[in-house]
Amino acid sequence: MAFKLVQALQTELDGLPDGYEKWLLDLVALGTVCDIVTLADENRANVYWGLEVLKKQKRPGLKALMSVAGIEPEKVNARHLGFGLGPRMNAAGRLETAQYALDMLTASDGLEALEASEKLEELNTKRRSIQDEIFEEACQQANKMAISTECWW
């Protein structure tokens, strides 16, 4: 929706040079995949071209995050967005503040971008650890319930 708004505003207002909106498609692809939007019609095309923009990554933050996540830019695909970049960005808001993800996206130099990306990686590692603990506890509770229900009769 935000991209469509940019396209509409571009026809009425000065700001972005003609054709520049295509360089926003990396963010469109990231949002589309991470929000689990159906990849049909225009959404599919936007993700396809967004992945092409990501392969030529000019944003220091996304470039650094791909590096930290072990994603080679020339091989980036939708799975990398949904299971690599998205979770790292979302972990910040879940555990502390989404400001870390914003800082990564708006970083203007490589060092700043790398620091922000490493913080996102740290938070994502912590999130996965918490998730694993919760899963283990749920399995233990399920096993206890299964054992207790076998004996009730």
DSSP file (Angstrom, degrees, kcal/mol; ACC not computed):
  #  RESIDUE AA STRUCTURE BP1 BP2  ACC     N-H-->O    O-->H-N    N-H-->O    O-->H-N    TCO  KAPPA ALPHA  PHI   PSI    X-CA   Y-CA   Z-CA
    1    1 A M     >        0   0    0      0, 0.0     4,-2.2     0, 0.0     5,-0.2   0.000 360.0 360.0 360.0 -42.7    0.0    0.0    0.0
    2    2 A A  H  >  +     0   0    0      1,-0.2     4,-2.3     2,-0.2     5,-0.1   0.898 360.0  50.9 -61.5 -39.0    2.8    2.4    0.9
    3    3 A F  H  > S+     0   0    0      2,-0.2     4,-2.6     1,-0.2    -1,-0.2   0.906 108.5  50.7 -65.5 -41.4    4.4    1.8   -2.5
    4    4 A K  H  > S+     0   0    0      2,-0.2     4,-2.4     1,-0.2    -1,-0.2   0.878 109.3  52.2 -63.6 -36.8    1.1    2.5   -4.3
    5    5 A L  H  X S+     0   0    0     -4,-2.2     4,-3.0     2,-0.2     5,-0.3   0.926 108.7  50.0 -64.0 -44.4    0.8    5.7   -2.4
    6    6 A V  H  X S+     0   0    0     -4,-2.3     4,-2.2     1,-0.2    -2,-0.2   0.929 110.8  49.8 -58.9 -45.2    4.4    6.7   -3.4
    7    7 A Q  H  X S+     0   0    0     -4,-2.6     4,-0.8     1,-0.2    -1,-0.2   0.916 113.4  45.7 -60.5 -42.8    3.5    6.0   -7.1
    8    8 A A  H >X S+     0   0    0     -4,-2.4     3,-0.8     1,-0.2     4,-0.6   0.922 113.5  48.1 -67.7 -44.0    0.3    8.0   -6.8
    9    9 A L  H >X S+     0   0    0     -4,-3.0     4,-2.9     1,-0.2     3,-1.1   0.842 102.7  64.0 -65.0 -32.4    2.0   10.9   -5.1
   10   10 A Q  H 3< S+     0   0    0     -4,-2.2    -1,-0.2     1,-0.3    -2,-0.2   0.798  98.3  55.1 -63.2 -28.1    4.8   10.9   -7.6
   11   11 A T  H << S+     0   0    0     -4,-0.8    -1,-0.3    -3,-0.8    -2,-0.2   0.727 120.3  30.4 -76.1 -20.0    2.3   11.8  -10.3
   12   12 A E  H << S+     0   0    0     -3,-1.1     2,-0.3    -4,-0.6    -2,-0.2   0.684 116.9  48.9-110.5 -24.0    1.2   14.9   -8.4
   13   13 A L  S  < S-     0   0    0     -4,-2.9     3,-0.2    -5,-0.1     2,-0.2  -0.840  72.7-119.7-123.6 154.0    4.2   16.1   -6.4
   14   14 A D  S    S+     0   0    0     -2,-0.3     2,-0.1     1,-0.1    -3,-0.0  -0.538  71.9  87.7 -80.6 157.9    7.9   16.8   -7.0
   15   15 A G  S    S+     0   0    0      1,-0.2    -1,-0.1    -2,-0.2    -5,-0.1  -0.528  72.5  55.3 154.9 -79.7   10.3   14.8   -5.0
   16   16 A L  S    S-     0   0    0     -3,-0.2    -1,-0.2    -2,-0.1     3,-0.1  -0.685  83.9-116.7 -84.8 135.6   11.4   11.5   -6.5
   17   17 A P    >   -     0   0    0      0, 0.0     3,-2.3     0, 0.0     4,-0.4  -0.362  48.3 -80.5 -64.0 151.6   12.8   11.6  -10.0
   18   18 A D  T 3  S+     0   0    0      1,-0.3     0, 0.0     2,-0.1     0, 0.0  -0.276 118.7  15.1 -53.7 133.6   10.8    9.8  -12.6
   19   19 A G  T >  S+     0   0    0     -3,-0.1     3,-1.2     1,-0.0    -1,-0.3   0.295  92.3 111.7  85.6  -9.7   11.5    6.1  -12.5
   20   20 A Y  G X   +     0   0    0     -3,-2.3     3,-2.4     1,-0.2     4,-0.2   0.792  58.2  77.5 -67.7 -26.8   13.2    6.3   -9.1
   21   21 A E  G >  S+     0   0    0     -4,-0.4     3,-2.1     1,-0.3     4,-0.3   0.775  79.0  71.7 -57.5 -25.0   10.4    4.3   -7.4
   22   22 A K  G X  S+     0   0    0     -3,-1.2     3,-1.3     1,-0.3    -1,-0.3   0.805  88.6  62.6 -60.4 -26.5   11.8    1.1   -8.8
   23   23 A W  G <  S+     0   0    0     -3,-2.4    -1,-0.3     1,-0.3     3,-0.3   0.504  95.8  60.8 -78.1  -2.1   14.7    1.5   -6.3
   24   24 A L  G X> S+     0   0    0     -3,-2.1     4,-1.7    -4,-0.2     3,-0.9   0.500  77.2  91.9 -93.3  -7.3   12.2    1.1   -3.5
   25   25 A L  H <> S+     0   0    0     -3,-1.3     4,-2.8    -4,-0.3    25,-0.2   0.718  73.6  66.4 -66.0 -20.7   11.1   -2.3   -4.7
   26   26 A D  H 3> S+     0   0    0     -3,-0.3     4,-2.1     2,-0.2    -1,-0.3   0.924 106.7  42.2 -62.1 -42.2   13.6   -4.0   -2.4
   27   27 A L  H <> S+     0   0    0     -3,-0.9     4,-2.6     2,-0.2    -2,-0.2   0.862 112.8  53.5 -70.7 -35.9   11.6   -2.7    0.6
   28   28 A V  H  X S+     0   0    0     -4,-1.7     4,-2.7     2,-0.2    -2,-0.2   0.931 110.3  47.3 -62.6 -45.8    8.4   -3.6   -1.2
   29   29 A A  H  X S+     0   0    0     -4,-2.8     4,-2.6    17,-0.3     5,-0.3   0.927 112.0  50.1 -62.1 -45.3    9.6   -7.2   -1.7
   30   30 A L  H  X S+     0   0    0     -4,-2.1     4,-2.4     1,-0.2     5,-0.2   0.935 115.1  42.9 -59.4 -48.2   10.7   -7.4    1.9
   31   31 A G  H  X S+     0   0    0     -4,-2.6     4,-1.8     2,-0.2    -1,-0.2   0.890 113.8  51.5 -65.8 -40.2    7.4   -6.2    3.3
   32   32 A T  H  <>S+     0   0    0     -4,-2.7     5,-2.4    -5,-0.2    -2,-0.2   0.938 115.8  39.6 -63.8 -48.1    5.3   -8.3    0.9
   33   33 A V  H ><5S+     0   0    0     -4,-2.6     3,-1.5    -5,-0.2    -2,-0.2   0.928 116.5  49.2 -69.4 -44.8    7.1  -11.5    1.7
   34   34 A C  H 3<5S+     0   0    0     -4,-2.4    -1,-0.2    -5,-0.3    -2,-0.2   0.782 109.6  52.1 -69.4 -26.0    7.3  -10.9    5.5
   35   35 A D  T 3<5S-     0   0    0     -4,-1.8    -1,-0.3    -5,-0.2    -2,-0.2   0.377 112.3-123.2 -87.6   5.1    3.7   -9.9    5.7
   36   36 A I  T < 5 +     0   0    0     -3,-1.5     2,-0.3     1,-0.2    -3,-0.2   0.897  46.2 174.3  54.9  47.2    2.8  -13.2    3.9
   37   37 A V      < -     0   0    0     -5,-2.4    -1,-0.2    -6,-0.2     2,-0.1  -0.623  42.7 -94.5 -81.2 141.7    1.0  -11.5    1.1
   38   38 A T        -     0   0    0     -2,-0.3     2,-1.7     1,-0.1     5,-0.1  -0.345  32.7-133.5 -57.9 129.2   -0.2  -13.7   -1.7
   39   39 A L        +     0   0    0      4,-0.1     2,-0.3     5,-0.1    -1,-0.1  -0.557  61.2 120.3 -90.0  75.2    2.4  -13.7   -4.4
   40   40 A A    >>  -     0   0    0     -2,-1.7     3,-1.5     4,-0.0     4,-0.7  -0.942  68.4 -20.8-132.7 155.2    0.1  -13.2   -7.4
   41   41 A D  H 3> S+     0   0    0     -2,-0.3     4,-1.9     1,-0.3     3,-0.2  -0.167 131.5   2.9  52.9-126.7   -0.3  -10.6  -10.1
   42   42 A E  H 3> S+     0   0    0      1,-0.2     4,-2.8     2,-0.2    -1,-0.3   0.845 132.0  57.4 -63.0 -35.1    1.3   -7.3   -9.1
   43   43 A N  H <> S+     0   0    0     -3,-1.5     4,-2.4     2,-0.2    -1,-0.2   0.922 106.8  48.8 -61.5 -43.2    2.6   -8.6   -5.8
   44   44 A R  H  X S+     0   0    0     -4,-0.7     4,-2.6    -3,-0.2    -2,-0.2   0.925 112.7  47.6 -61.7 -44.8    4.5  -11.3   -7.6
   45   45 A A  H  X S+     0   0    0     -4,-1.9     4,-2.7     1,-0.2     5,-0.3   0.914 111.2  50.9 -63.7 -43.2    6.0   -8.8  -10.1
   46   46 A N  H  X S+     0   0    0     -4,-2.8     4,-2.3     1,-0.2   -17,-0.3   0.898 112.2  46.3 -62.9 -40.3    7.0   -6.4   -7.3
   47   47 A V  H  X S+     0   0    0     -4,-2.4     4,-2.5     2,-0.2    -2,-0.2   0.919 111.5  52.2 -68.2 -42.4    8.7   -9.2   -5.4
   48   48 A Y  H  X S+     0   0    0     -4,-2.6     4,-1.5     1,-0.2    -2,-0.2   0.958 116.4  38.7 -56.4 -52.1   10.5  -10.4   -8.5
   49   49 A W  H  X S+     0   0    0     -4,-2.7     4,-2.0     1,-0.2    -1,-0.2   0.825 112.5  57.9 -72.0 -30.3   11.8   -6.9   -9.3
   50   50 A G  H  X S+     0   0    0     -4,-2.3     4,-2.4    -5,-0.3    -1,-0.2   0.885 104.9  51.0 -63.8 -38.4   12.5   -6.2   -5.6
   51   51 A L  H  X S+     0   0    0     -4,-2.5     4,-1.9     2,-0.2    -1,-0.2   0.871 107.5  53.6 -65.7 -36.1   14.7   -9.3   -5.5
   52   52 A E  H  X S+     0   0    0     -4,-1.5     4,-0.7     2,-0.2    -2,-0.2   0.895 109.2  48.2 -64.3 -39.0   16.6   -7.9   -8.5
   53   53 A V  H >< S+     0   0    0     -4,-2.0     3,-1.1     1,-0.2    -2,-0.2   0.915 108.7  54.3 -65.5 -42.4   17.1   -4.6   -6.7
   54   54 A L  H >< S+     0   0    0     -4,-2.4     3,-1.7     1,-0.3    -2,-0.2   0.858 101.3  58.8 -59.6 -35.3   18.3   -6.5   -3.6
   55   55 A K  H 3< S+     0   0    0     -4,-1.9    -1,-0.3     1,-0.3    -2,-0.2   0.769 111.3  41.5 -64.9 -24.4   20.9   -8.3   -5.8
   56   56 A K  T << S-     0   0    0     -3,-1.1    -1,-0.3    -4,-0.7    -2,-0.2  -0.073  94.6-175.3-107.4  30.4   22.3   -4.8   -6.7
   57   57 A Q    <   +     0   0    0     -3,-1.7    -3,-0.1     1,-0.2    -4,-0.0   0.083  22.5 167.7 -44.5 123.5   21.9   -3.7   -3.1
   58   58 A K        +     0   0    0    -35,-0.1    -1,-0.2    -5,-0.1     3,-0.1   0.500  51.1  96.2-110.0 -12.5   22.8   -0.1   -2.6
   59   59 A R     >  -     0   0    0      1,-0.2     4,-2.3    -5,-0.0     5,-0.2  -0.713  64.9-151.8 -82.2 117.5   21.3    0.2    0.9
   60   60 A P  H  > S+     0   0    0      0, 0.0     4,-2.5     0, 0.0     5,-0.2   0.867  92.8  54.6 -56.5 -36.7   24.2   -0.2    3.4
   61   61 A G  H  > S+     0   0    0     46,-0.5     4,-2.6    44,-0.3    44,-0.2   0.944 111.3  40.5 -65.4 -49.7   21.8   -1.6    6.0
   62   62 A L  H  > S+     0   0    0      2,-0.2     4,-2.5     1,-0.2    -1,-0.2   0.860 114.5  54.4 -68.5 -33.7   20.3   -4.4    4.0
   63   63 A K  H  X S+     0   0    0     -4,-2.3     4,-1.8     2,-0.2    -2,-0.2   0.937 112.2  43.7 -62.0 -46.1   23.7   -5.2    2.5
   64   64 A A  H  X S+     0   0    0     -4,-2.5     4,-2.7    -5,-0.2    -2,-0.2   0.893 112.5  52.1 -66.6 -40.8   25.1   -5.6    6.0
   65   65 A L  H  X S+     0   0    0     -4,-2.6     4,-2.3     1,-0.2    -2,-0.2   0.905 108.6  50.6 -65.0 -40.0   22.1   -7.6    7.2
   66   66 A M  H  <>S+     0   0    0     -4,-2.5     5,-3.3     2,-0.2     4,-0.5   0.907 111.4  49.4 -61.9 -39.5   22.4  -10.0    4.3
   67   67 A S  H ><5S+     0   0    0     -4,-1.8     3,-1.1     3,-0.2    -2,-0.2   0.940 111.5  47.2 -63.7 -48.0   26.1  -10.4    5.2
   68   68 A V  H 3<5S+     0   0    0     -4,-2.7    -1,-0.2     1,-0.3    -2,-0.2   0.857 113.5  49.8 -61.5 -36.0   25.4  -11.1    8.9
   69   69 A A  T 3<5S-     0   0    0     -4,-2.3    -1,-0.3    -5,-0.2    -2,-0.2   0.503 115.7-116.0 -82.6  -4.2   22.6  -13.5    7.8
   70   70 A G  T < 5 +     0   0    0     -3,-1.1     2,-0.6    -4,-0.5    -3,-0.2   0.805  64.6 147.3  75.0  29.2   25.0  -15.3    5.4
   71   71 A I      < -     0   0    0     -5,-3.3    -1,-0.3    -6,-0.2    -2,-0.1  -0.872  44.5-140.3-102.3 123.4   22.9  -14.4    2.4
   72   72 A E    >   -     0   0    0     -2,-0.6     3,-2.3     1,-0.2     4,-0.4  -0.726  13.4-139.4 -81.7 121.6   24.8  -13.8   -0.8
   73   73 A P  G >  S+     0   0    0      0, 0.0     3,-1.3     0, 0.0    -1,-0.2   0.846 100.4  55.4 -51.8 -40.0   23.1  -10.9   -2.6
   74   74 A E  G 3  S+     0   0    0      1,-0.3   -19,-0.1   -19,-0.1   -18,-0.0   0.637 113.8  42.2 -71.2 -10.8   23.4  -12.4   -6.1
   75   75 A K  G <  S+     0   0    0     -3,-2.3    -1,-0.3     2,-0.1    -3,-0.1   0.292  81.8 137.8-114.3   8.4   21.5  -15.5   -4.8
   76   76 A V    <   +     0   0    0     -3,-1.3     2,-0.3    -4,-0.4   -21,-0.1  -0.255  25.3 170.0 -61.2 140.0   18.8  -13.7   -2.7
   77   77 A N     >  -     0   0    0      1,-0.0     4,-1.4     0, 0.0     3,-0.5  -0.842  50.6 -87.7-141.0 177.8   15.3  -15.2   -3.0
   78   78 A A  H  > S+     0   0    0     -2,-0.3     4,-2.5     1,-0.2     5,-0.2   0.849 123.3  58.8 -61.0 -35.3   11.9  -14.8   -1.3
   79   79 A R  H  > S+     0   0    0      1,-0.2     4,-2.6     2,-0.2     5,-0.4   0.899 102.2  54.2 -60.8 -40.0   12.8  -17.5    1.3
   80   80 A H  H  >>S+     0   0    0     -3,-0.5     5,-2.4     1,-0.2     4,-1.4   0.866 109.9  48.1 -61.6 -35.6   15.8  -15.4    2.4
   81   81 A L  I  <>S+     0   0    0     -4,-1.4     5,-2.8     3,-0.2    -2,-0.2   0.960 117.3  39.6 -68.2 -50.6   13.4  -12.5    3.0
   82   82 A G  I  <5S+     0   0    0     -4,-2.5    -2,-0.2     1,-0.2    -1,-0.2   0.778 132.1  23.3 -73.1 -28.8   10.8  -14.5    4.9
   83   83 A F  I  <5S+     0   0    0     -4,-2.6    -1,-0.2    -5,-0.2    -3,-0.2   0.458 132.0  32.1-118.2  -3.7   13.2  -16.7    7.0
   84   84 A G  I  X5S+     0   0    0     -4,-1.4     4,-0.8    -5,-0.4    -3,-0.2   0.741 126.0  21.5-116.4 -63.6   16.4  -14.7    7.0
   85   85 A L  I  ><S+     0   0    0     -5,-2.4     4,-2.2     2,-0.2     5,-0.2   0.937 119.4  54.7 -78.5 -48.0   16.0  -10.9    6.9
   86   86 A G  H  ><S+     0   0    0     -5,-2.8     4,-2.9    -6,-0.3     5,-0.2   0.916 107.5  48.1 -55.1 -51.2   12.4  -10.5    8.2
   87   87 A P  H  > S+     0   0    0      0, 0.0     4,-2.0     0, 0.0    -1,-0.2   0.872 110.7  52.4 -61.0 -35.7   12.9  -12.5   11.5
   88   88 A R  H  X S+     0   0    0     -4,-0.8     4,-0.7     2,-0.2    -2,-0.2   0.911 113.5  43.5 -65.4 -41.0   16.1  -10.6   12.3
   89   89 A M  H >X S+     0   0    0     -4,-2.2     4,-0.8     1,-0.2     3,-0.6   0.907 114.6  49.4 -70.7 -40.8   14.3   -7.3   11.8
   90   90 A N  H 3X S+     0   0    0     -4,-2.9     4,-1.8     1,-0.2     3,-0.2   0.812  98.3  68.3 -68.3 -30.5   11.2   -8.4   13.7
   91   91 A A  H 3X S+     0   0    0     -4,-2.0     4,-2.3    -5,-0.2     5,-0.4   0.856  93.0  60.0 -58.9 -35.2   13.2   -9.7   16.7
   92   92 A A  H <X S+     0   0    0     -4,-0.7     4,-2.7    -3,-0.6    -1,-0.2   0.943 108.3  42.0 -58.9 -49.7   14.2   -6.2   17.6
   93   93 A G  H  < S+     0   0    0     -4,-0.8     5,-0.2    -3,-0.2    -1,-0.2   0.803 115.0  51.5 -68.8 -29.4   10.6   -5.1   18.1
   94   94 A R  H  < S+     0   0    0     -4,-1.8    -1,-0.2     3,-0.1    -2,-0.2   0.861 123.8  25.1 -75.6 -35.5    9.6   -8.2   19.9
   95   95 A L  H  < S-     0   0    0     -4,-2.3    -2,-0.2    -5,-0.2    -3,-0.2   0.779 139.5 -19.4-102.9 -31.3   12.5   -8.2   22.4
   96   96 A E  S  < S-     0   0    0     -4,-2.7     2,-0.3    -5,-0.4    -3,-0.1   0.293 107.7 -27.6-138.9 -89.3   13.5   -4.5   22.8
   97   97 A T    >   -     0   0    0     -5,-0.1     3,-1.4     1,-0.1     4,-0.3  -1.000  35.0-135.4-146.0 140.9   12.7   -1.8   20.2
   98   98 A A  T >> S+     0   0    0     -2,-0.3     4,-2.0     1,-0.3     3,-0.6   0.580  92.0  90.7 -68.9  -8.4   12.1   -1.7   16.5
   99   99 A Q  H 3> S+     0   0    0      1,-0.2     4,-3.0     2,-0.2    -1,-0.3   0.838  78.5  61.2 -56.5 -33.2   14.3    1.3   16.4
  100  100 A Y  H <> S+     0   0    0     -3,-1.4     4,-1.9     2,-0.2    -1,-0.2   0.903 105.0  46.4 -62.0 -40.7   17.3   -1.1   15.8
  101  101 A A  H <> S+     0   0    0     -3,-0.6     4,-2.4    -4,-0.3    -1,-0.2   0.905 113.0  49.4 -68.0 -40.9   15.7   -2.3   12.6
  102  102 A L  H  X S+     0   0    0     -4,-2.0     4,-2.2     1,-0.2    -2,-0.2   0.914 108.9  52.9 -63.2 -42.0   15.0    1.3   11.5
  103  103 A D  H  X S+     0   0    0     -4,-3.0     4,-0.6     1,-0.2    -1,-0.2   0.898 109.6  49.3 -59.7 -40.3   18.6    2.2   12.3
  104  104 A M  H >< S+     0   0    0     -4,-1.9     3,-0.7     1,-0.2    -2,-0.2   0.931 112.3  47.5 -64.3 -45.3   19.8   -0.6   10.1
  105  105 A L  H 3< S+     0   0    0     -4,-2.4   -44,-0.3     1,-0.2    -2,-0.2   0.823 117.9  40.8 -66.6 -31.4   17.5    0.4    7.2
  106  106 A T  H 3< S+     0   0    0     -4,-2.2    -1,-0.2    -5,-0.2    -2,-0.2   0.388  81.5 131.6-100.3   3.5   18.5    4.1    7.4
  107  107 A A    <<  -     0   0    0     -3,-0.7   -46,-0.5    -4,-0.6    -3,-0.1  -0.291  39.6-164.1 -57.6 137.4   22.2    3.6    8.0
  108  108 A S        +     0   0    0    -48,-0.1     2,-0.3   -49,-0.1    -1,-0.1   0.605  66.6  41.6-102.9 -13.7   24.3    5.7    5.7
  109  109 A D  S  > S-     0   0    0      1,-0.1     4,-2.3   -50,-0.0     5,-0.2  -0.924  82.5-112.9-133.7 162.9   27.6    4.1    6.0
  110  110 A G  H  > S+     0   0    0     -2,-0.3     4,-2.6     1,-0.2     5,-0.2   0.856 111.9  49.8 -61.9 -41.3   28.9    0.5    6.2
  111  111 A L  H  > S+     0   0    0      2,-0.2     4,-2.5     1,-0.2    -1,-0.2   0.934 112.7  46.9 -66.7 -46.0   30.2    0.5    9.8
  112  112 A E  H  > S+     0   0    0      1,-0.2     4,-2.1     2,-0.2    -1,-0.2   0.904 114.3  49.1 -59.2 -42.7   26.9    2.0   11.2
  113  113 A A  H  X S+     0   0    0     -4,-2.3     4,-2.4     2,-0.2    -2,-0.2   0.897 110.7  49.7 -65.0 -41.9   25.0   -0.6    9.1
  114  114 A L  H  X S+     0   0    0     -4,-2.6     4,-2.6     2,-0.2    -2,-0.2   0.913 110.0  50.3 -65.7 -43.2   27.1   -3.5   10.3
  115  115 A E  H  X S+     0   0    0     -4,-2.5     4,-1.8     1,-0.2    -2,-0.2   0.926 113.1  46.1 -60.2 -45.1   26.7   -2.4   14.0
  116  116 A A  H  X S+     0   0    0     -4,-2.1     4,-2.0     1,-0.2    -2,-0.2   0.900 113.3  49.7 -65.0 -40.4   23.0   -2.2   13.6
  117  117 A S  H  X S+     0   0    0     -4,-2.4     4,-2.3     1,-0.2    -2,-0.2   0.876 108.6  52.2 -66.9 -38.3   22.8   -5.6   11.7
  118  118 A E  H  X S+     0   0    0     -4,-2.6     4,-2.3     2,-0.2    -1,-0.2   0.868 107.9  52.1 -66.4 -35.7   24.9   -7.3   14.4
  119  119 A K  H  X S+     0   0    0     -4,-1.8     4,-2.4     2,-0.2    -2,-0.2   0.909 109.6  49.5 -64.7 -41.7   22.5   -6.0   17.1
  120  120 A L  H  X S+     0   0    0     -4,-2.0     4,-2.4     2,-0.2    -2,-0.2   0.900 110.3  50.7 -63.2 -40.0   19.6   -7.5   15.1
  121  121 A E  H  X S+     0   0    0     -4,-2.3     4,-2.3     2,-0.2    -2,-0.2   0.919 109.8  50.5 -62.9 -43.5   21.5  -10.8   14.8
  122  122 A E  H  X S+     0   0    0     -4,-2.3     4,-2.0     1,-0.2    -2,-0.2   0.921 112.4  46.3 -59.9 -45.7   22.1  -10.8   18.6
  123  123 A L  H  X S+     0   0    0     -4,-2.4     4,-2.6     1,-0.2    -1,-0.2   0.872 111.2  51.9 -67.1 -36.7   18.4  -10.1   19.3
  124  124 A N  H  X S+     0   0    0     -4,-2.4     4,-2.5     2,-0.2    -1,-0.2   0.886 108.3  51.3 -67.5 -37.8   17.3  -12.8   16.8
  125  125 A T  H  X S+     0   0    0     -4,-2.3     4,-2.0     2,-0.2    -2,-0.2   0.916 111.6  47.8 -62.7 -42.8   19.6  -15.4   18.4
  126  126 A K  H  X S+     0   0    0     -4,-2.0     4,-2.4     2,-0.2    -2,-0.2   0.913 110.6  51.8 -63.3 -42.9   18.1  -14.5   21.8
  127  127 A R  H  X S+     0   0    0     -4,-2.6     4,-2.6     1,-0.2    -2,-0.2   0.916 109.5  49.4 -60.0 -44.2   14.6  -14.7   20.3
  128  128 A R  H  X S+     0   0    0     -4,-2.5     4,-2.6     1,-0.2    -1,-0.2   0.886 109.6  51.9 -63.7 -38.0   15.3  -18.2   18.9
  129  129 A S  H  X S+     0   0    0     -4,-2.0     4,-2.2     2,-0.2    -1,-0.2   0.926 111.1  46.5 -63.5 -45.0   16.7  -19.3   22.3
  130  130 A I  H  X S+     0   0    0     -4,-2.4     4,-2.4     1,-0.2    -2,-0.2   0.914 112.4  51.2 -62.2 -43.1   13.5  -18.1   24.0
  131  131 A Q  H  X S+     0   0    0     -4,-2.6     4,-2.5     1,-0.2    -2,-0.2   0.905 109.4  50.0 -61.4 -42.7   11.4  -19.8   21.4
  132  132 A D  H  X S+     0   0    0     -4,-2.6     4,-2.5     2,-0.2    -1,-0.2   0.894 110.2  50.5 -63.6 -40.3   13.3  -23.1   21.8
  133  133 A E  H  X S+     0   0    0     -4,-2.2     4,-2.4     2,-0.2    -2,-0.2   0.923 111.7  47.4 -63.4 -44.3   12.8  -22.9   25.6
  134  134 A I  H  X S+     0   0    0     -4,-2.4     4,-2.5     2,-0.2    -2,-0.2   0.911 111.9  50.3 -63.7 -42.5    9.1  -22.4   25.2
  135  135 A F  H  X S+     0   0    0     -4,-2.5     4,-2.4     2,-0.2    -2,-0.2   0.927 110.8  49.0 -61.9 -44.9    8.8  -25.2   22.7
  136  136 A E  H  X S+     0   0    0     -4,-2.5     4,-2.2     1,-0.2    -2,-0.2   0.911 112.0  48.8 -61.4 -43.0   10.7  -27.6   25.0
  137  137 A E  H  X S+     0   0    0     -4,-2.4     4,-2.4     2,-0.2    -1,-0.2   0.900 110.3  51.2 -64.4 -40.5    8.4  -26.6   27.9
  138  138 A A  H  X S+     0   0    0     -4,-2.5     4,-2.5     2,-0.2    -2,-0.2   0.899 109.4  50.8 -63.4 -40.6    5.3  -27.1   25.8
  139  139 A C  H  X S+     0   0    0     -4,-2.4     4,-2.5     2,-0.2    -2,-0.2   0.911 110.2  49.5 -63.4 -42.0    6.5  -30.6   24.8
  140  140 A Q  H  X S+     0   0    0     -4,-2.2     4,-2.2     2,-0.2    -2,-0.2   0.913 111.9  48.0 -63.5 -42.2    7.1  -31.5   28.4
  141  141 A Q  H  X S+     0   0    0     -4,-2.4     4,-2.3     2,-0.2    -2,-0.2   0.897 111.3  50.9 -64.9 -39.9    3.6  -30.3   29.4
  142  142 A A  H  X S+     0   0    0     -4,-2.5     4,-2.4     2,-0.2    -2,-0.2   0.908 109.9  49.8 -64.1 -41.6    2.1  -32.2   26.5
  143  143 A N  H  X S+     0   0    0     -4,-2.5     4,-2.3     2,-0.2    -2,-0.2   0.912 110.6  49.7 -63.4 -42.3    3.9  -35.4   27.6
  144  144 A K  H  X S+     0   0    0     -4,-2.2     4,-2.6     1,-0.2    -2,-0.2   0.909 112.0  48.4 -61.9 -42.2    2.7  -35.0   31.2
  145  145 A M  H  X S+     0   0    0     -4,-2.3     4,-2.1     2,-0.2    -2,-0.2   0.889 110.8  50.8 -66.3 -39.0   -0.9  -34.5   29.9
  146  146 A A  H  X S+     0   0    0     -4,-2.4     4,-1.1     2,-0.2    -2,-0.2   0.902 112.7  45.9 -65.5 -40.3   -0.6  -37.5   27.7
  147  147 A I  H  X S+     0   0    0     -4,-2.3     4,-0.8     1,-0.2     3,-0.2   0.918 113.7  48.4 -68.7 -43.8    0.6  -39.7   30.6
  148  148 A S  H  < S+     0   0    0     -4,-2.6     4,-0.4     1,-0.2     3,-0.3   0.839 109.7  52.0 -68.9 -31.8   -2.0  -38.4   33.0
  149  149 A T  H >< S+     0   0    0     -4,-2.1     3,-0.5     1,-0.2     4,-0.3   0.775 102.4  60.1 -76.0 -24.0   -4.9  -38.9   30.6
  150  150 A E  H 3< S+     0   0    0     -4,-1.1     3,-0.3    -3,-0.2    -1,-0.2   0.804 109.8  43.1 -67.5 -27.5   -3.8  -42.5   30.0
  151  151 A C  T 3< S+     0   0    0     -4,-0.8    -1,-0.2    -3,-0.3    -2,-0.2   0.449  85.8  92.0-100.4  -0.9   -4.3  -43.3   33.7
  152  152 A W    <         0   0    0     -3,-0.5    -1,-0.2    -4,-0.4    -2,-0.1   0.750 360.0 360.0 -71.8 -21.2   -7.5  -41.6   34.5
  153  153 A W              0   0    0     -3,-0.3    -1,-0.3    -4,-0.3    -2,-0.1   0.460 360.0 360.0 -93.4 360.0   -9.8  -44.5   33.8
